[in-house]
Amino acid sequence: MRRSTTAAAAPVALALALAAGGCQTTETQSSAASSAESSDSDEGTAHTGPGLTVGERAPDAMIQARDGQQVSLASLYADGPVVVTFYRGGWCPYCTRQLAEWQGREAELAEAGGRLLAITAESPDNATKTATKHELGMDIYSDTTMAAAKAYRVYFDLDAGTKTKYKGYGIDLETSNSSGTWSLPAPGTFVIDSEGIVRYAWADWDYKQRADADEVIAAVRAAQ
């Protein structure tokens, strides 16, 4: 079930995507990923969810930039408002379409005073491959231990049946993910103000759903 909350007026629309190094990021593989996931949501065990809520203090977690530098997520809030968005990987066509949309609206988001931080389970190398392939200029960080996904309450482990389906389509999360685990973030987008407070929150276990960009940008303006 889709959930969206906002402090002023907004849900989210954002584009996320990333690289798939160890699992060859190809159009064929992306199509296979869609076929493998015929249900309305990922088949996994939800450990946390369904995301932070408006008014909470955004948590800290160590994430890794594409150049290998370890970064404190909380240190980026001071430049807020920031849009923190989680995406599964470059092998996910829903993710790459969303990221491409955000790339096209980069100037509009900047004019509103915001900055996009895309967080993925994939390794920095795979994130770079995705960014290069799709000509993405936004900041992409790897959630190397899945600490950020857990802290934002969008983390889950895939079940045995889904692992088998993914492997059948050439998607090996143990290889492509920095954590080396069969775990992913659910789609989630959050606007965090300069004080580190959640001003807009959207999260959904349904991998086909994404926040609306117009509403996200409106939330960024309201968070100034």
Secondary structure, DSSP 8 states (H G I E B T S, - for coil): --EEEESSS---B-------TTTT--HHHHHHHHHH--SSS--EEESS-S---TTSB----EEEETTS-EEEGGGGGGG-SEEEEEE--TT-HHHHHHHHHHHHTHHHHHHTT-EEEEEESB-HHHHHHHHHHHT--SEEEE-TTSHHHHHTT-EEEE-HHHHHHHHHTT--HHHHBTT-SSEEE--EEEEE-TTSBEEEEEE-S-TT---BHHHHHHHHHHT-
